Amino acid sequence: MSTHEHGNDDCVDYIERIVYLIDNELDQADCAVVEMHLRECGPCLERHDLQKAVKQLVARSCAESAPQSLRDRVRLQLREVTIQITEGGS
């Protein structure tokens, strides 16, 4: 890891490119530039790792469905709230 300090102004240019890197939307030359920046800049590397973890979590969450028992409980609670609102005149 380099001791080179990156300022916030330097890193602003990399924020969007980090997302493109994670999504495999950069060409090889741009990948190399962003990866070099990540090796030298701890805050951007942390941002990269966080963005990657969030994208993986969202992808996994979107692929899974809630268990039937949970869906049934949610439907029941929604009905109860609807009944309370209807009966309460609100």
KAWO-V872315 format. One record per residue. N is the residue number from 1. SS is DSSP state (A for helix, B for strand, O for the rest). PSI is psi in degrees with one decimal (none if undefined). Layout:
n = {N:N}
ss = {SS:SS}
psi = {PSI:PSI}
This chain:
n = {1:2:3:4:5:6:7:8:9:10:11:12:13:14:15:16:17:18:19:20:21:22:23:24:25:26:27:28:29:30:31:32:33:34:35:36:37:38:39:40:41:42:43:44:45:46:47:48:49:50:51:52:53:54:55:56:57:58:59:60:61:62:63:64:65:66:67:68:69:70:71:72:73:74:75:76:77:78:79:80:81:82:83:84:85:86:87:88:89:90}
ss = {O:O:O:O:O:O:O:A:A:A:A:A:A:A:A:A:A:A:A:A:A:A:O:O:O:O:O:A:A:A:A:A:A:A:A:A:A:A:A:A:O:A:A:A:A:A:A:A:A:A:A:A:A:A:A:A:A:A:A:A:A:A:A:O:O:O:O:A:A:A:A:A:A:A:A:A:A:A:A:A:A:A:A:A:A:A:A:A:O:O}
psi = {134.4:154.5:2.0:129.8:127.5:136.3:165.3:-36.5:-39.9:-39.1:-24.6:-38.0:-21.8:-14.6:-52.3:-37.6:-29.4:-43.1:-43.3:-37.0:-46.9:-37.2:5.8:43.0:15.2:148.8:171.2:-40.1:-44.5:-36.9:-44.7:-41.3:-46.7:-42.8:-37.3:-43.3:-42.4:-34.8:-27.0:-12.1:103.7:-47.4:-39.7:-35.8:-41.6:-42.3:-43.5:-48.8:-40.3:-46.8:-42.7:-43.3:-41.8:-45.1:-39.9:-41.3:-44.8:-43.8:-43.2:-40.6:-35.6:-22.5:-20.2:150.1:153.3:146.9:149.7:-39.2:-38.8:-44.1:-39.9:-42.4:-40.6:-45.4:-42.3:-45.3:-38.0:-41.7:-42.9:-42.4:-42.7:-43.0:-44.4:-41.4:-42.8:-45.4:-30.2:-10.8:10.5:none}
